[in-house]
């Protein structure tokens, strides 16, 4: 699901309103703690300790390290 929203000022920070439908699809609730990271210029929001961020980081390191090998195997 994709949704368009605006960044808003919250004190000295910037916030974003996440539509209920997006939260439901992500199995997240208002007030829940999340981790925020930037990967390749994209902001990723995930539940802490769900393993997703760590797994994605490992996968990205692997893909970067073995890019030539994977390209050769894909032929």
mmCIF file of the N, C-alpha and C atoms, coordinates in Angstrom:
data_MODEL
# 
_entry.id   MODEL 
# 
loop_
_atom_site.group_PDB 
_atom_site.id 
_atom_site.type_symbol 
_atom_site.label_atom_id 
_atom_site.label_alt_id 
_atom_site.label_comp_id 
_atom_site.label_asym_id 
_atom_site.label_entity_id 
_atom_site.label_seq_id 
_atom_site.pdbx_PDB_ins_code 
_atom_site.Cartn_x 
_atom_site.Cartn_y 
_atom_site.Cartn_z 
_atom_site.occupancy 
_atom_site.B_iso_or_equiv 
_atom_site.pdbx_formal_charge 
_atom_site.auth_seq_id 
_atom_site.auth_comp_id 
_atom_site.auth_asym_id 
_atom_site.auth_atom_id 
_atom_site.pdbx_PDB_model_num 
ATOM 1   N N  . UNK A 1 1  ? 0.839  -1.174  0.000   1.00 0.00 ? 1  UNK A N  1 
ATOM 2   C CA . UNK A 1 1  ? 0.000  0.000   0.000   1.00 0.00 ? 1  UNK A CA 1 
ATOM 3   C C  . UNK A 1 1  ? 0.881  1.233   0.000   1.00 0.00 ? 1  UNK A C  1 
ATOM 4   N N  . UNK A 1 2  ? 0.510  2.228   -0.754  1.00 0.00 ? 2  UNK A N  1 
ATOM 5   C CA . UNK A 1 2  ? 1.222  3.497   -0.785  1.00 0.00 ? 2  UNK A CA 1 
ATOM 6   C C  . UNK A 1 2  ? 0.252  4.604   -0.393  1.00 0.00 ? 2  UNK A C  1 
ATOM 7   N N  . UNK A 1 3  ? 0.763  5.581   0.333   1.00 0.00 ? 3  UNK A N  1 
ATOM 8   C CA . UNK A 1 3  ? -0.053 6.719   0.745   1.00 0.00 ? 3  UNK A CA 1 
ATOM 9   C C  . UNK A 1 3  ? 0.797  7.980   0.651   1.00 0.00 ? 3  UNK A C  1 
ATOM 10  N N  . UNK A 1 4  ? 0.173  9.081   0.356   1.00 0.00 ? 4  UNK A N  1 
ATOM 11  C CA . UNK A 1 4  ? 0.867  10.361  0.285   1.00 0.00 ? 4  UNK A CA 1 
ATOM 12  C C  . UNK A 1 4  ? 0.440  11.202  1.474   1.00 0.00 ? 4  UNK A C  1 
ATOM 13  N N  . UNK A 1 5  ? 1.420  11.821  2.130   1.00 0.00 ? 5  UNK A N  1 
ATOM 14  C CA . UNK A 1 5  ? 1.152  12.670  3.285   1.00 0.00 ? 5  UNK A CA 1 
ATOM 15  C C  . UNK A 1 5  ? 2.194  13.781  3.304   1.00 0.00 ? 5  UNK A C  1 
ATOM 16  N N  . UNK A 1 6  ? 2.086  14.710  4.218   1.00 0.00 ? 6  UNK A N  1 
ATOM 17  C CA . UNK A 1 6  ? 3.036  15.820  4.310   1.00 0.00 ? 6  UNK A CA 1 
ATOM 18  C C  . UNK A 1 6  ? 3.856  15.726  5.585   1.00 0.00 ? 6  UNK A C  1 
ATOM 19  N N  . UNK A 1 7  ? 5.091  16.218  5.506   1.00 0.00 ? 7  UNK A N  1 
ATOM 20  C CA . UNK A 1 7  ? 5.922  16.365  6.693   1.00 0.00 ? 7  UNK A CA 1 
ATOM 21  C C  . UNK A 1 7  ? 5.452  17.613  7.423   1.00 0.00 ? 7  UNK A C  1 
ATOM 22  N N  . UNK A 1 8  ? 5.331  17.545  8.736   1.00 0.00 ? 8  UNK A N  1 
ATOM 23  C CA . UNK A 1 8  ? 4.856  18.679  9.520   1.00 0.00 ? 8  UNK A CA 1 
ATOM 24  C C  . UNK A 1 8  ? 5.846  19.008  10.622  1.00 0.00 ? 8  UNK A C  1 
ATOM 25  N N  . UNK A 1 9  ? 5.839  20.248  11.037  1.00 0.00 ? 9  UNK A N  1 
ATOM 26  C CA . UNK A 1 9  ? 6.728  20.702  12.099  1.00 0.00 ? 9  UNK A CA 1 
ATOM 27  C C  . UNK A 1 9  ? 6.156  20.302  13.454  1.00 0.00 ? 9  UNK A C  1 
ATOM 28  N N  . UNK A 1 10 ? 7.012  19.717  14.281  1.00 0.00 ? 10 UNK A N  1 
ATOM 29  C CA . UNK A 1 10 ? 6.651  19.366  15.655  1.00 0.00 ? 10 UNK A CA 1 
ATOM 30  C C  . UNK A 1 10 ? 7.784  19.891  16.530  1.00 0.00 ? 10 UNK A C  1 
ATOM 31  N N  . UNK A 1 11 ? 7.636  21.097  17.051  1.00 0.00 ? 11 UNK A N  1 
ATOM 32  C CA . UNK A 1 11 ? 8.711  21.723  17.812  1.00 0.00 ? 11 UNK A CA 1 
ATOM 33  C C  . UNK A 1 11 ? 9.909  21.949  16.915  1.00 0.00 ? 11 UNK A C  1 
ATOM 34  N N  . UNK A 1 12 ? 11.093 21.458  17.326  1.00 0.00 ? 12 UNK A N  1 
ATOM 35  C CA . UNK A 1 12 ? 12.292 21.572  16.513  1.00 0.00 ? 12 UNK A CA 1 
ATOM 36  C C  . UNK A 1 12 ? 12.485 20.357  15.604  1.00 0.00 ? 12 UNK A C  1 
ATOM 37  N N  . UNK A 1 13 ? 11.519 19.449  15.599  1.00 0.00 ? 13 UNK A N  1 
ATOM 38  C CA . UNK A 1 13 ? 11.603 18.229  14.797  1.00 0.00 ? 13 UNK A CA 1 
ATOM 39  C C  . UNK A 1 13 ? 10.583 18.266  13.668  1.00 0.00 ? 13 UNK A C  1 
ATOM 40  N N  . UNK A 1 14 ? 10.580 17.221  12.877  1.00 0.00 ? 14 UNK A N  1 
ATOM 41  C CA . UNK A 1 14 ? 9.617  17.082  11.797  1.00 0.00 ? 14 UNK A CA 1 
ATOM 42  C C  . UNK A 1 14 ? 8.911  15.748  11.961  1.00 0.00 ? 14 UNK A C  1 
ATOM 43  N N  . UNK A 1 15 ? 7.598  15.747  11.794  1.00 0.00 ? 15 UNK A N  1 
ATOM 44  C CA . UNK A 1 15 ? 6.815  14.524  11.944  1.00 0.00 ? 15 UNK A CA 1 
ATOM 45  C C  . UNK A 1 15 ? 6.045  14.221  10.676  1.00 0.00 ? 15 UNK A C  1 
ATOM 46  N N  . UNK A 1 16 ? 5.535  13.021  10.637  1.00 0.00 ? 16 UNK A N  1 
ATOM 47  C CA . UNK A 1 16 ? 4.716  12.602  9.499   1.00 0.00 ? 16 UNK A CA 1 
ATOM 48  C C  . UNK A 1 16 ? 3.504  11.843  10.048  1.00 0.00 ? 16 UNK A C  1 
ATOM 49  N N  . UNK A 1 17 ? 2.338  12.147  9.503   1.00 0.00 ? 17 UNK A N  1 
ATOM 50  C CA . UNK A 1 17 ? 1.121  11.442  9.911   1.00 0.00 ? 17 UNK A CA 1 
ATOM 51  C C  . UNK A 1 17 ? 1.017  10.180  9.059   1.00 0.00 ? 17 UNK A C  1 
ATOM 52  N N  . UNK A 1 18 ? 0.942  9.033   9.712   1.00 0.00 ? 18 UNK A N  1 
ATOM 53  C CA . UNK A 1 18 ? 0.843  7.764   9.000   1.00 0.00 ? 18 UNK A CA 1 
ATOM 54  C C  . UNK A 1 18 ? -0.625 7.334   9.020   1.00 0.00 ? 18 UNK A C  1 
ATOM 55  N N  . UNK A 1 19 ? -1.227 7.159   7.856   1.00 0.00 ? 19 UNK A N  1 
ATOM 56  C CA . UNK A 1 19 ? -2.639 6.777   7.810   1.00 0.00 ? 19 UNK A CA 1 
ATOM 57  C C  . UNK A 1 19 ? -2.893 5.442   8.515   1.00 0.00 ? 19 UNK A C  1 
ATOM 58  N N  . UNK A 1 20 ? -4.063 5.315   9.118   1.00 0.00 ? 20 UNK A N  1 
ATOM 59  C CA . UNK A 1 20 ? -4.459 4.114   9.856   1.00 0.00 ? 20 UNK A CA 1 
ATOM 60  C C  . UNK A 1 20 ? -4.308 2.860   9.002   1.00 0.00 ? 20 UNK A C  1 
ATOM 61  N N  . UNK A 1 21 ? -4.676 2.934   7.722   1.00 0.00 ? 21 UNK A N  1 
ATOM 62  C CA . UNK A 1 21 ? -4.596 1.769   6.837   1.00 0.00 ? 21 UNK A CA 1 
ATOM 63  C C  . UNK A 1 21 ? -3.159 1.266   6.703   1.00 0.00 ? 21 UNK A C  1 
ATOM 64  N N  . UNK A 1 22 ? -2.201 2.200   6.644   1.00 0.00 ? 22 UNK A N  1 
ATOM 65  C CA . UNK A 1 22 ? -0.789 1.829   6.531   1.00 0.00 ? 22 UNK A CA 1 
ATOM 66  C C  . UNK A 1 22 ? -0.327 1.170   7.827   1.00 0.00 ? 22 UNK A C  1 
ATOM 67  N N  . UNK A 1 23 ? -0.706 1.745   8.965   1.00 0.00 ? 23 UNK A N  1 
ATOM 68  C CA . UNK A 1 23 ? -0.350 1.140   10.253  1.00 0.00 ? 23 UNK A CA 1 
ATOM 69  C C  . UNK A 1 23 ? -0.937 -0.264  10.383  1.00 0.00 ? 23 UNK A C  1 
ATOM 70  N N  . UNK A 1 24 ? -2.187 -0.416  9.978   1.00 0.00 ? 24 UNK A N  1 
ATOM 71  C CA . UNK A 1 24 ? -2.828 -1.729  10.052  1.00 0.00 ? 24 UNK A CA 1 
ATOM 72  C C  . UNK A 1 24 ? -2.087 -2.756  9.203   1.00 0.00 ? 24 UNK A C  1 
ATOM 73  N N  . UNK A 1 25 ? -1.719 -2.365  7.995   1.00 0.00 ? 25 UNK A N  1 
ATOM 74  C CA . UNK A 1 25 ? -1.019 -3.282  7.098   1.00 0.00 ? 25 UNK A CA 1 
ATOM 75  C C  . UNK A 1 25 ? 0.360  -3.653  7.644   1.00 0.00 ? 25 UNK A C  1 
ATOM 76  N N  . UNK A 1 26 ? 0.992  -2.706  8.366   1.00 0.00 ? 26 UNK A N  1 
ATOM 77  C CA . UNK A 1 26 ? 2.313  -2.958  8.959   1.00 0.00 ? 26 UNK A CA 1 
ATOM 78  C C  . UNK A 1 26 ? 2.210  -3.632  10.329  1.00 0.00 ? 26 UNK A C  1 
ATOM 79  N N  . UNK A 1 27 ? 0.977  -3.864  10.798  1.00 0.00 ? 27 UNK A N  1 
ATOM 80  C CA . UNK A 1 27 ? 0.748  -4.458  12.126  1.00 0.00 ? 27 UNK A CA 1 
ATOM 81  C C  . UNK A 1 27 ? 1.388  -3.615  13.228  1.00 0.00 ? 27 UNK A C  1 
ATOM 82  N N  . UNK A 1 28 ? 1.194  -2.304  13.132  1.00 0.00 ? 28 UNK A N  1 
ATOM 83  C CA . UNK A 1 28 ? 1.695  -1.356  14.121  1.00 0.00 ? 28 UNK A CA 1 
ATOM 84  C C  . UNK A 1 28 ? 0.527  -0.574  14.695  1.00 0.00 ? 28 UNK A C  1 
ATOM 85  N N  . UNK A 1 29 ? 0.732  -0.015  15.892  1.00 0.00 ? 29 UNK A N  1 
ATOM 86  C CA . UNK A 1 29 ? -0.296 0.764   16.560  1.00 0.00 ? 29 UNK A CA 1 
ATOM 87  C C  . UNK A 1 29 ? 0.258  2.100   17.021  1.00 0.00 ? 29 UNK A C  1 
ATOM 88  N N  . UNK A 1 30 ? -0.624 3.075   17.148  1.00 0.00 ? 30 UNK A N  1 
ATOM 89  C CA . UNK A 1 30 ? -0.258 4.399   17.661  1.00 0.00 ? 30 UNK A CA 1 
ATOM 90  C C  . UNK A 1 30 ? 0.374  4.227   19.040  1.00 0.00 ? 30 UNK A C  1 
ATOM 91  N N  . UNK A 1 31 ? 1.474  4.934   19.294  1.00 0.00 ? 31 UNK A N  1 
ATOM 92  C CA . UNK A 1 31 ? 2.143  4.896   20.584  1.00 0.00 ? 31 UNK A CA 1 
ATOM 93  C C  . UNK A 1 31 ? 3.189  3.804   20.697  1.00 0.00 ? 31 UNK A C  1 
ATOM 94  N N  . UNK A 1 32 ? 3.249  2.928   19.717  1.00 0.00 ? 32 UNK A N  1 
ATOM 95  C CA . UNK A 1 32 ? 4.216  1.831   19.724  1.00 0.00 ? 32 UNK A CA 1 
ATOM 96  C C  . UNK A 1 32 ? 5.621  2.366   19.416  1.00 0.00 ? 32 UNK A C  1 
ATOM 97  N N  . UNK A 1 33 ? 6.635  1.786   20.036  1.00 0.00 ? 33 UNK A N  1 
ATOM 98  C CA . UNK A 1 33 ? 8.013  2.176   19.780  1.00 0.00 ? 33 UNK A CA 1 
ATOM 99  C C  . UNK A 1 33 ? 8.476  1.593   18.451  1.00 0.00 ? 33 UNK A C  1 
ATOM 100 N N  . UNK A 1 34 ? 9.195  2.393   17.658  1.00 0.00 ? 34 UNK A N  1 
ATOM 101 C CA . UNK A 1 34 ? 9.710  1.950   16.366  1.00 0.00 ? 34 UNK A CA 1 
ATOM 102 C C  . UNK A 1 34 ? 11.169 2.379   16.212  1.00 0.00 ? 34 UNK A C  1 
ATOM 103 N N  . UNK A 1 35 ? 11.859 1.748   15.279  1.00 0.00 ? 35 UNK A N  1 
ATOM 104 C CA . UNK A 1 35 ? 13.204 2.194   14.913  1.00 0.00 ? 35 UNK A CA 1 
ATOM 105 C C  . UNK A 1 35 ? 13.094 2.884   13.555  1.00 0.00 ? 35 UNK A C  1 
ATOM 106 N N  . UNK A 1 36 ? 13.886 3.921   13.385  1.00 0.00 ? 36 UNK A N  1 
ATOM 107 C CA . UNK A 1 36 ? 13.900 4.669   12.134  1.00 0.00 ? 36 UNK A CA 1 
ATOM 108 C C  . UNK A 1 36 ? 15.322 4.641   11.599  1.00 0.00 ? 36 UNK A C  1 
ATOM 109 N N  . UNK A 1 37 ? 15.482 4.261   10.336  1.00 0.00 ? 37 UNK A N  1 
ATOM 110 C CA . UNK A 1 37 ? 16.805 4.236   9.728   1.00 0.00 ? 37 UNK A CA 1 
ATOM 111 C C  . UNK A 1 37 ? 16.716 4.750   8.301   1.00 0.00 ? 37 UNK A C  1 
ATOM 112 N N  . UNK A 1 38 ? 17.859 5.161   7.774   1.00 0.00 ? 38 UNK A N  1 
ATOM 113 C CA . UNK A 1 38 ? 17.940 5.626   6.393   1.00 0.00 ? 38 UNK A CA 1 
ATOM 114 C C  . UNK A 1 38 ? 18.803 4.640   5.628   1.00 0.00 ? 38 UNK A C  1 
ATOM 115 N N  . UNK A 1 39 ? 18.241 4.094   4.545   1.00 0.00 ? 39 UNK A N  1 
ATOM 116 C CA . UNK A 1 39 ? 18.950 3.129   3.708   1.00 0.00 ? 39 UNK A CA 1 
ATOM 117 C C  . UNK A 1 39 ? 18.794 3.568   2.256   1.00 0.00 ? 39 UNK A C  1 
ATOM 118 N N  . UNK A 1 40 ? 19.916 3.835   1.608   1.00 0.00 ? 40 UNK A N  1 
ATOM 119 C CA . UNK A 1 40 ? 19.900 4.263   0.206   1.00 0.00 ? 40 UNK A CA 1 
ATOM 120 C C  . UNK A 1 40 ? 18.959 5.436   -0.027  1.00 0.00 ? 40 UNK A C  1 
ATOM 121 N N  . UNK A 1 41 ? 18.966 6.394   0.894   1.00 0.00 ? 41 UNK A N  1 
ATOM 122 C CA . UNK A 1 41 ? 18.150 7.592   0.750   1.00 0.00 ? 41 UNK A CA 1 
ATOM 123 C C  . UNK A 1 41 ? 16.679 7.408   1.078   1.00 0.00 ? 41 UNK A C  1 
ATOM 124 N N  . UNK A 1 42 ? 16.297 6.239   1.593   1.00 0.00 ? 42 UNK A N  1 
ATOM 125 C CA . UNK A 1 42 ? 14.906 5.970   1.958   1.00 0.00 ? 42 UNK A CA 1 
ATOM 126 C C  . UNK A 1 42 ? 14.797 5.850   3.469   1.00 0.00 ? 42 UNK A C  1 
ATOM 127 N N  . UNK A 1 43 ? 13.716 6.341   4.026   1.00 0.00 ? 43 UNK A N  1 
ATOM 128 C CA . UNK A 1 43 ? 13.472 6.224   5.462   1.00 0.00 ? 43 UNK A CA 1 
ATOM 129 C C  . UNK A 1 43 ? 12.689 4.938   5.695   1.00 0.00 ? 43 UNK A C  1 
ATOM 130 N N  . UNK A 1 44 ? 13.211 4.087   6.591   1.00 0.00 ? 44 UNK A N  1 
ATOM 131 C CA . UNK A 1 44 ? 12.538 2.840   6.933   1.00 0.00 ? 44 UNK A CA 1 
ATOM 132 C C  . UNK A 1 44 ? 12.118 2.886   8.387   1.00 0.00 ? 44 UNK A C  1 
ATOM 133 N N  . UNK A 1 45 ? 10.887 2.502   8.660   1.00 0.00 ? 45 UNK A N  1 
ATOM 134 C CA . UNK A 1 45 ? 10.347 2.452   10.013  1.00 0.00 ? 45 UNK A CA 1 
ATOM 135 C C  . UNK A 1 45 ? 9.987  1.002   10.301  1.00 0.00 ? 45 UNK A C  1 
ATOM 136 N N  . UNK A 1 46 ? 10.477 0.459   11.416  1.00 0.00 ? 46 UNK A N  1 
ATOM 137 C CA . UNK A 1 46 ? 10.204 -0.936  11.759  1.00 0.00 ? 46 UNK A CA 1 
ATOM 138 C C  . UNK A 1 46 ? 10.076 -1.081  13.268  1.00 0.00 ? 46 UNK A C  1 
ATOM 139 N N  . UNK A 1 47 ? 9.485  -2.188  13.690  1.00 0.00 ? 47 UNK A N  1 
ATOM 140 C CA . UNK A 1 47 ? 9.420  -2.494  15.116  1.00 0.00 ? 47 UNK A CA 1 
ATOM 141 C C  . UNK A 1 47 ? 10.815 -2.863  15.589  1.00 0.00 ? 47 UNK A C  1 
ATOM 142 N N  . UNK A 1 48 ? 11.227 -2.367  16.758  1.00 0.00 ? 48 UNK A N  1 
ATOM 143 C CA . UNK A 1 48 ? 12.556 -2.726  17.252  1.00 0.00 ? 48 UNK A CA 1 
ATOM 144 C C  . UNK A 1 48 ? 12.604 -4.205  17.626  1.00 0.00 ? 48 UNK A C  1 
ATOM 145 N N  . UNK A 1 49 ? 13.730 -4.815  17.337  1.00 0.00 ? 49 UNK A N  1 
ATOM 146 C CA . UNK A 1 49 ? 13.915 -6.196  17.736  1.00 0.00 ? 49 UNK A CA 1 
ATOM 147 C C  . UNK A 1 49 ? 13.145 -7.200  16.909  1.00 0.00 ? 49 UNK A C  1 
ATOM 148 N N  . UNK A 1 50 ? 12.528 -6.766  15.790  1.00 0.00 ? 50 UNK A N  1 
ATOM 149 C CA . UNK A 1 50 ? 11.801 -7.730  14.975  1.00 0.00 ? 50 UNK A CA 1 
ATOM 150 C C  . UNK A 1 50 ? 12.721 -8.470  14.018  1.00 0.00 ? 50 UNK A C  1 
ATOM 151 N N  . UNK A 1 51 ? 14.001 -8.092  13.990  1.00 0.00 ? 51 UNK A N  1 
ATOM 152 C CA . UNK A 1 51 ? 14.972 -8.768  13.153  1.00 0.00 ? 51 UNK A CA 1 
ATOM 153 C C  . UNK A 1 51 ? 15.007 -8.254  11.734  1.00 0.00 ? 51 UNK A C  1 
ATOM 154 N N  . UNK A 1 52 ? 14.011 -7.495  11.318  1.00 0.00 ? 52 UNK A N  1 
ATOM 155 C CA . UNK A 1 52 ? 13.939 -7.022  9.944   1.00 0.00 ? 52 UNK A CA 1 
ATOM 156 C C  . UNK A 1 52 ? 15.136 -6.138  9.593   1.00 0.00 ? 52 UNK A C  1 
ATOM 157 N N  . UNK A 1 53 ? 15.372 -5.110  10.396  1.00 0.00 ? 53 UNK A N  1 
ATOM 158 C CA . UNK A 1 53 ? 16.462 -4.182  10.084  1.00 0.00 ? 53 UNK A CA 1 
ATOM 159 C C  . UNK A 1 53 ? 17.800 -4.897  10.040  1.00 0.00 ? 53 UNK A C  1 
ATOM 160 N N  . UNK A 1 54 ? 18.055 -5.775  11.005  1.00 0.00 ? 54 UNK A N  1 
ATOM 161 C CA . UNK A 1 54 ? 19.323 -6.506  11.025  1.00 0.00 ? 54 UNK A CA 1 
ATOM 162 C C  . UNK A 1 54 ? 19.436 -7.429  9.818   1.00 0.00 ? 54 UNK A C  1 
ATOM 163 N N  . UNK A 1 55 ? 18.369 -8.123  9.480   1.00 0.00 ? 55 UNK A N  1 
ATOM 164 C CA . UNK A 1 55 ? 18.382 -9.026  8.328   1.00 0.00 ? 55 UNK A CA 1 
ATOM 165 C C  . UNK A 1 55 ? 18.615 -8.262  7.031   1.00 0.00 ? 55 UNK A C  1 
ATOM 166 N N  . UNK A 1 56 ? 17.957 -7.127  6.882   1.00 0.00 ? 56 UNK A N  1 
ATOM 167 C CA . UNK A 1 56 ? 18.135 -6.322  5.675   1.00 0.00 ? 56 UNK A CA 1 
ATOM 168 C C  . UNK A 1 56 ? 19.564 -5.787  5.585   1.00 0.00 ? 56 UNK A C  1 
ATOM 169 N N  . UNK A 1 57 ? 20.146 -5.364  6.688   1.00 0.00 ? 57 UNK A N  1 
ATOM 170 C CA . UNK A 1 57 ? 21.519 -4.867  6.691   1.00 0.00 ? 57 UNK A CA 1 
ATOM 171 C C  . UNK A 1 57 ? 22.489 -5.972  6.277   1.00 0.00 ? 57 UNK A C  1 
ATOM 172 N N  . UNK A 1 58 ? 22.283 -7.175  6.794   1.00 0.00 ? 58 UNK A N  1 
ATOM 173 C CA . UNK A 1 58 ? 23.138 -8.311  6.426   1.00 0.00 ? 58 UNK A CA 1 
ATOM 174 C C  . UNK A 1 58 ? 22.999 -8.606  4.932   1.00 0.00 ? 58 UNK A C  1 
ATOM 175 N N  . UNK A 1 59 ? 21.779 -8.615  4.440   1.00 0.00 ? 59 UNK A N  1 
ATOM 176 C CA . UNK A 1 59 ? 21.542 -8.867  3.020   1.00 0.00 ? 59 UNK A CA 1 
ATOM 177 C C  . UNK A 1 59 ? 22.181 -7.818  2.131   1.00 0.00 ? 59 UNK A C  1 
ATOM 178 N N  . UNK A 1 60 ? 22.094 -6.556  2.527   1.00 0.00 ? 60 UNK A N  1 
ATOM 179 C CA . UNK A 1 60 ? 22.707 -5.484  1.734   1.00 0.00 ? 60 UNK A CA 1 
ATOM 180 C C  . UNK A 1 60 ? 24.227 -5.602  1.706   1.00 0.00 ? 60 UNK A C  1 
ATOM 181 N N  . UNK A 1 61 ? 24.821 -5.928  2.865   1.00 0.00 ? 61 UNK A N  1 
ATOM 182 C CA . UNK A 1 61 ? 26.280 -6.111  2.901   1.00 0.00 ? 61 UNK A CA 1 
ATOM 183 C C  . UNK A 1 61 ? 26.695 -7.275  2.007   1.00 0.00 ? 61 UNK A C  1 
ATOM 184 N N  . UNK A 1 62 ? 25.955 -8.373  2.051   1.00 0.00 ? 62 UNK A N  1 
ATOM 185 C CA . UNK A 1 62 ? 26.245 -9.540  1.224   1.00 0.00 ? 62 UNK A CA 1 
ATOM 186 C C  . UNK A 1 62 ? 26.160 -9.179  -0.253  1.00 0.00 ? 62 UNK A C  1 
ATOM 187 N N  . UNK A 1 63 ? 25.061 -8.509  -0.637  1.00 0.00 ? 63 UNK A N  1 
ATOM 188 C CA . UNK A 1 63 ? 24.851 -8.145  -2.037  1.00 0.00 ? 63 UNK A CA 1 
ATOM 189 C C  . UNK A 1 63 ? 25.950 -7.223  -2.539  1.00 0.00 ? 63 UNK A C  1 
ATOM 190 N N  . UNK A 1 64 ? 26.376 -6.292  -1.710  1.00 0.00 ? 64 UNK A N  1 
ATOM 191 C CA . UNK A 1 64 ? 27.432 -5.364  -2.101  1.00 0.00 ? 64 UNK A CA 1 
ATOM 192 C C  . UNK A 1 64 ? 28.766 -6.090  -2.236  1.00 0.00 ? 64 UNK A C  1 
ATOM 193 N N  . UNK A 1 65 ? 29.064 -6.959  -1.289  1.00 0.00 ? 65 UNK A N  1 
ATOM 194 C CA . UNK A 1 65 ? 30.349 -7.667  -1.290  1.00 0.00 ? 65 UNK A CA 1 
ATOM 195 C C  . UNK A 1 65 ? 30.457 -8.656  -2.443  1.00 0.00 ? 65 UNK A C  1 
ATOM 196 N N  . UNK A 1 66 ? 29.370 -9.328  -2.781  1.00 0.00 ? 66 UNK A N  1 
ATOM 197 C CA . UNK A 1 66 ? 29.397 -10.375 -3.789  1.00 0.00 ? 66 UNK A CA 1 
ATOM 198 C C  . UNK A 1 66 ? 28.633 -10.008 -5.061  1.00 0.00 ? 66 UNK A C  1 
ATOM 199 N N  . UNK A 1 67 ? 28.559 -8.730  -5.382  1.00 0.00 ? 67 UNK A N  1 
ATOM 200 C CA . UNK A 1 67 ? 27.802 -8.278  -6.548  1.00 0.00 ? 67 UNK A CA 1 
ATOM 201 C C  . UNK A 1 67 ? 28.325 -8.901  -7.841  1.00 0.00 ? 67 UNK A C  1 
ATOM 202 N N  . UNK A 1 68 ? 29.626 -8.932  -8.038  1.00 0.00 ? 68 UNK A N  1 
ATOM 203 C CA . UNK A 1 68 ? 30.194 -9.498  -9.270  1.00 0.00 ? 68 UNK A CA 1 
ATOM 204 C C  . UNK A 1 68 ? 29.925 -10.996 -9.352  1.00 0.00 ? 68 UNK A C  1 
ATOM 205 N N  . UNK A 1 69 ? 30.077 -11.684 -8.231  1.00 0.00 ? 69 UNK A N  1 
ATOM 206 C CA . UNK A 1 69 ? 29.833 -13.125 -8.225  1.00 0.00 ? 69 UNK A CA 1 
ATOM 207 C C  . UNK A 1 69 ? 28.375 -13.428 -8.537  1.00 0.00 ? 69 UNK A C  1 
ATOM 208 N N  . UNK A 1 70 ? 27.457 -12.700 -7.930  1.00 0.00 ? 70 UNK A N  1 
ATOM 209 C CA . UNK A 1 70 ? 26.043 -12.932 -8.168  1.00 0.00 ? 70 UNK A CA 1 
ATOM 210 C C  . UNK A 1 70 ? 25.672 -12.605 -9.617  1.00 0.00 ? 70 UNK A C  1 
ATOM 211 N N  . UNK A 1 71 ? 26.283 -11.571 -10.203 1.00 0.00 ? 71 UNK A N  1 
ATOM 212 C CA . UNK A 1 71 ? 26.015 -11.222 -11.592 1.00 0.00 ? 71 UNK A CA 1 
ATOM 213 C C  . UNK A 1 71 ? 26.502 -12.337 -12.517 1.00 0.00 ? 71 UNK A C  1 
ATOM 214 N N  . UNK A 1 72 ? 27.669 -12.918 -12.217 1.00 0.00 ? 72 UNK A N  1 
ATOM 215 C CA . UNK A 1 72 ? 28.195 -14.010 -13.034 1.00 0.00 ? 72 UNK A CA 1 
ATOM 216 C C  . UNK A 1 72 ? 27.317 -15.251 -12.917 1.00 0.00 ? 72 UNK A C  1 
ATOM 217 N N  . UNK A 1 73 ? 26.820 -15.530 -11.721 1.00 0.00 ? 73 UNK A N  1 
ATOM 218 C CA . UNK A 1 73 ? 25.956 -16.682 -11.517 1.00 0.00 ? 73 UNK A CA 1 
ATOM 219 C C  . UNK A 1 73 ? 24.589 -16.513 -12.172 1.00 0.00 ? 73 UNK A C  1 
ATOM 220 N N  . UNK A 1 74 ? 24.162 -15.291 -12.324 1.00 0.00 ? 74 UNK A N  1 
ATOM 221 C CA . UNK A 1 74 ? 22.854 -15.012 -12.902 1.00 0.00 ? 74 UNK A CA 1 
ATOM 222 C C  . UNK A 1 74 ? 22.825 -15.204 -14.424 1.00 0.00 ? 74 UNK A C  1 
ATOM 223 N N  . UNK A 1 75 ? 23.988 -15.317 -15.037 1.00 0.00 ? 75 UNK A N  1 
ATOM 224 C CA . UNK A 1 75 ? 24.046 -15.480 -16.511 1.00 0.00 ? 75 UNK A CA 1 
ATOM 225 C C  . UNK A 1 75 ? 23.592 -16.846 -16.929 1.00 0.00 ? 75 UNK A C  1 
# 
